[in-house]
């Protein structure tokens, strides 16, 4: 499902126009991004939780040259689905 299909389905479900639905989704994504940048976690009821985790630095080996390289630490967004969502996929 791409963005256009998602917006069309949400707008059909809610009864709003495609334009106002697009604005709503854009606003929601902007707010979620801002909160994740601040280090907050976001819990969406009956869906799951988004949170930022820190990956530690590690050593990797290049398969081509067999050289060892240090990968610096970084922040990544993780998602933990709610138990109701997990049950639907079993």
Secondary structure, 3 states (H helix, E strand, C coil): CCHHHHHHHHHHHHCCCHHHHHHHHHHHHHHHHHHHHCCCCEEECCCEEEEEEEECCEEEECCCCCCEEEECCEEEEEEEECHHHHHHCC
